[in-house]
Amino acid sequence: MTDLSHERVPDTGLIEEKVDSQELFKGHFLQAFRDTVRLPSSALAKREYVVHPGAVMIIPLLEGDDGQVQLVLERQFRYPIGQVMIEFPAGKLDPGEDCFHCAQRELLEETGYSATHWAHAGVLHPVIAYSTEFIDIWFARGLRAGSQKLDDGEFLDVFTANMTQLLQWCAQGQVTDGKTLTGALWLQNVLSGAWSLEWQEVSIA
C-alpha cells in the first residue's frame, strides 16, 4: 500500500503513453475516441473515452432578512437516465469561454438571478474513467432576481430549499447527481467553517 500522508509519490510507474488514436464519433459538442496506449509494463491496451468541453456549476446562496440561507436549485429531466433530477445550476462552456463568465451566464440564463459576490471553490472531474469532462465549482451570493433566458428546448423548474432539506435528499437517495452531491459536501464544509472561500465583488447592471 502506498503511503500518501507525507511526500508526493512519483507517478512514473502509473503513466500510460498514447501510441495511436482513432475518432469514433463527432457530435455537436462531444467526441469519442479509441486510443492505443502503452502501459507501464510496456504492454499495449485500448482506452475509449469522450472529450467534453468542460462545464461550470453554481451554488447560489439566497440570504434572507432573518439571516437564514436558502439554496437555489433546479429540477430538470435528464434524458440518458430518464429521470427528473434535483441539481445545482450548471452548464457547459462555450468555445473559448472563461469559466467565471460561463458561471455568470448560466446562473442568469437558468435561474434569472445575477449575483454581486462570487467565490471559486474548485474543480470536479465527474467521470474520470471515460471522459475528459471537468466542472468548475462557483459560489454566488448577493442574488438579484431577474428573468430566465432558457435555451430553445430547455425546460426546468427553479426552486429554493435549505441546507437541511438538501442533505436529507442526499441521504435518502433523492439527489444522486454527482456534481450536486459534491456541491453539498463543499457547502456543508463552508457553512461549518472547515473550508474557506475568497469572495470577490462584481458589478451587475
N, C-alpha and C positions, 0 to 999 in steps of 0.2 A: 504494500500500500504506500502511495506517495504522500509525504508529509508536506502540506502547503501552508503550515502555520507560520513559517518564518520567511525564508527567501523564495523567490520565484523559481520554479523548476524549469530548466531548459526544455523547449518544445521540439528539439531536433529529432527525437525518436518518435514523434507523432505526426509530423507534417507529410501530407500527400502531394505529389507533384503531378500537375496536369501534363499528359502526353498528347492527347488528341481531344477534340470537341466536335460534337455533331448537334446542330439545331434540329429539334423535333417539332417545334410549334412556335409560331409567332402570331400573337393576338393583338388586341387593341392596346393593352399595356403590359401583358405578361408574355414571357418567352420561356420555353422549356428546352433543356439541353441534356444530352447524354455524353459524359466525358469519360475518357480512359485515363486512369491515374496510376502512378507508381507508388506503392505503399512503402513504408519504412523498411519492410523486409525485402524490397526490390520486386515483389510480385506485382502483377497488374490487376486492376479491378475496375468496375464500371460505377459511375455515380450519376444518377438522374436528379435534376433539380430545376426549380423555377426561379427565374430572375424577376424580381419585383422592384419597382422604382422607389419604394420606401413610403412611409406614412407618418402621420402625427396622431397623437391622442391628447385631448384636453380634459383636465379635471377642473370643472368650473365650480367655484365656491360662491354661493349666493348668501350674503351676510344680511341677516335681519336686524331690525332696530333693537331687538332684545339680545343681540349678540350671538344668537344661535345660527349655525351654518347649515344651509340646505345645499344638496348636490344637484346639479343639472345633469339629467340622464336622458337616454333615448330608448325607445322600443322600435326595433327595425327587423323586418323579415329578411333572413339570410338564406338565399336560395339553395346553396350547396348542401346545407343540413336540414332545410325545410322547416325552420323554426323561427318564431319571433324571439329576438334576443334583447336582453337588457344590457346596454352598453354606455360607456362614456362617449361623448362626441369624438369623431375621428374621421380621417380621410387621407387619401394618397396624395403624394407630392406631384405637382405638375412638372413637366420637363424644365430643369434649371431653377426650380423654385427653392427659395430659402425656407428652412424648417419653421422658423418663427413666423414668417409671413403666411405660410400654409396653416399654421395653428390659428392665427388671427382670422384668416379667411374661412376656414372650416367652422370655427365657432359661430361666426356670423351667419354663414350660409345655412348651417343645420339647425341652429337654435334661435337665431335672431339676436343673440347677445353679443355685445362688444365688451371689452374689459380694459380697465385703466392700469392694472398691475398684472405682471406676468413673471413666472419663475420657471426656469428649465430644470426638470428633475433628473432626467437621464434617458437612456436608450434601452429598448426592449427588442430582443431577437425572438420572435414568437415561434418560428418553425425551423430551427437550425439544421434539422436533418435533411430538408429538401427544398429550402428556399433561401434566397438572399435577403428577404424582407427584414427591414428594421422599422421600429416605431419610436419616434421621438416623443417623449412624455413632457407635457407642459401643464403647469397650474395657472389658473386665471382667477382673479378676484376683482372687486370693484365693477361688478357687472351692470351693464345698462341695457335695458330691453329695447328691441327693435323688431324688424320684420325678417322672417326667414327668406332665404334666397336658394331654395332647393333646386337641384339639377332636374332636368326633364327625366321622368321615370323614377324619381327618388321619393319615397314615401316613408315617413317616420313620425312617431309621437314623441314630443318633448315633455318631460315631467320632472318633478323635484322629489327628493327623498332625503332623509337624514342618514348619518353615518351608521347608526344602529340598525336601521332598516336594510341598508346595503350589505352590511356584514351578515345579517340574518339570511338574506337572499343567497349570499355566497355560501354560507354554511349549509343551507338547505338544498343547494344544487339548482336554484332558480337562476343564478348567474354562473354561467360556465364559459363565457368569453374570456380567452386568456389575457387579453390586454386589460380588460376591466378588472379581472382578479388581481393583476399586477398593480393597477391603479389603486385598488382598495388597500393593498398592502402598503403602498407608498404613502397614501393618505393617512392611514392609521398611524404610521410612524411619524409623519409630520405633525399630526394633531397631538400626539403624545409627547412631542419634543425630542424624540430619539433621533430623528433626521431633520436637517435644516434645509432651508431654501433661501436663495438670494433673489429677492424681488426687484424688478425694475418697473418704473412707472412709464407709461406711454400715453401720448395724447391721442384722443379719438375725436372724430367730428361730432 
